[in-house]
Amino acid sequence: MQNKKKIVVAITGASGAIYAKLLLDNLKALHQQVDKVGVVMSDNAKEVWRYELGNDDYNNYDFDFYAKMDFNAPFASGSAKYDTMIIVPCSMGALGRIAHGISNDLISRAADVILKERRKLIAVARDTPLSLIHLNNMKIITEAGGIICPASPSFYSLPNSIEALAQTVVDRVIDLAGLEKSSYRWND
Ligand SMILES: Cc1cc2nc3c(=O)[nH]c(=O)nc-3n(C[C@H](O)[C@H](O)[C@H](O)COP(=O)(O)O)c2cc1C
């Protein structure tokens, strides 16, 4: 199907594994709009997920998972035509590697490909506070066409759980990715 999305989800070792979990859950629910979801996790992403969520449920998703050094993954090449890449959460390390074109793992290579092909890169960057190095890397990625979508939840929907709070970030990511989902809209 021409208009169904081919999405890469990269999960790195920043705090906020809940954002990755919610995004995968949402993509599962939005399967009619999605052709393929390829997932790649860094080692620290798995460690942080286990620590913060207390499980290894990333093993349970029926998506195509690729090892972090698997350059045979389709989205390691522009020819596979993945149209969107979401890095959630995005560590400052991953951000730096991408900003400087250091394609030495599948995550940084896939982001390099998305940017060179002028497709959509969404980086859910997470750290606080931010150094000038982090800010400069965000600027470089923005200038290269990527979208920095900070893991910065909003409170104006009056979320009543951690999950609902985290979903405010994931809803913005889903909007940015061009997927249709009913979610809270201010004053709608
Ligand atoms: C529990 C935990 C939380 C972390 N939180 C962050 C974070 O919020 N932001 C960040 O940039 N790095 C964070 N780190 C450090 C990264 O995991 C580390 O820099 C790692 O090398 C990132 O590599 P990756 O991008 O390949 O996952 C955290 C590490 C742990 C163990």
The ligand as a Tripos MOL2 file, in Angstrom:
@<TRIPOS>MOLECULE
LIG
   31    33     1     0     0
SMALL
NO_CHARGES

@<TRIPOS>ATOM
      1 C1         19.1360    4.4390   34.2600 C.3       1 LIG1
      2 C2         19.8940    5.2600   33.2290 C.ar      1 LIG1
      3 C3         19.3670    6.4480   32.7910 C.ar      1 LIG1
      4 C4         20.0240    7.2140   31.8400 C.ar      1 LIG1
      5 N1         19.4550    8.3760   31.4220 N.ar      1 LIG1
      6 C5         20.0230    9.0660   30.4310 C.ar      1 LIG1
      7 C6         19.3690   10.2200   29.8900 C.ar      1 LIG1
      8 O1         18.2910   10.6100   30.3210 O.2       1 LIG1
      9 N2         19.9700   10.8580   28.8570 N.ar      1 LIG1
     10 C7         21.1500   10.4320   28.3040 C.ar      1 LIG1
     11 O2         21.6160   11.0340   27.3480 O.2       1 LIG1
     12 N3         21.8010    9.3560   28.8090 N.ar      1 LIG1
     13 C8         21.2710    8.6610   29.8370 C.ar      1 LIG1
     14 N4         21.8960    7.5440   30.3340 N.ar      1 LIG1
     15 C9         23.2220    7.2030   29.8230 C.3       1 LIG1
     16 C10        23.1820    6.4650   28.4700 C.3       1 LIG1
     17 O3         22.5400    5.2030   28.6390 O.3       1 LIG1
     18 C11        24.6270    6.2630   27.9900 C.3       1 LIG1
     19 O4         25.2090    7.5190   27.6850 O.3       1 LIG1
     20 C12        24.7270    5.3570   26.7790 C.3       1 LIG1
     21 O5         26.0760    5.2640   26.3870 O.3       1 LIG1
     22 C13        23.9120    5.8690   25.6210 C.3       1 LIG1
     23 O6         24.1890    5.0240   24.5350 O.3       1 LIG1
     24 P1         23.0840    4.5870   23.5090 P.3       1 LIG1
     25 O7         22.6390    5.8290   22.8740 O.co2     1 LIG1
     26 O8         23.7950    3.6740   22.5900 O.co2     1 LIG1
     27 O9         21.9980    3.8930   24.2910 O.co2     1 LIG1
     28 C14        21.2620    6.7680   31.3060 C.ar      1 LIG1
     29 C15        21.7930    5.5570   31.7480 C.ar      1 LIG1
     30 C16        21.1210    4.8100   32.6900 C.ar      1 LIG1
     31 C17        21.7170    3.5050   33.1520 C.3       1 LIG1
@<TRIPOS>BOND
     1     1     2 1
     2     2     3 ar
     3     2    30 ar
     4     3     4 ar
     5     4     5 ar
     6     4    28 ar
     7     5     6 ar
     8     6     7 ar
     9     6    13 1
    10     7     8 2
    11     7     9 ar
    12     9    10 ar
    13    10    11 2
    14    10    12 ar
    15    12    13 ar
    16    13    14 ar
    17    14    15 1
    18    14    28 ar
    19    15    16 1
    20    16    17 1
    21    16    18 1
    22    18    19 1
    23    18    20 1
    24    20    21 1
    25    20    22 1
    26    22    23 1
    27    23    24 1
    28    24    25 2
    29    24    26 1
    30    24    27 1
    31    28    29 ar
    32    29    30 ar
    33    30    31 1
@<TRIPOS>SUBSTRUCTURE
     1 LIG1         1 GROUP 0 **** ****
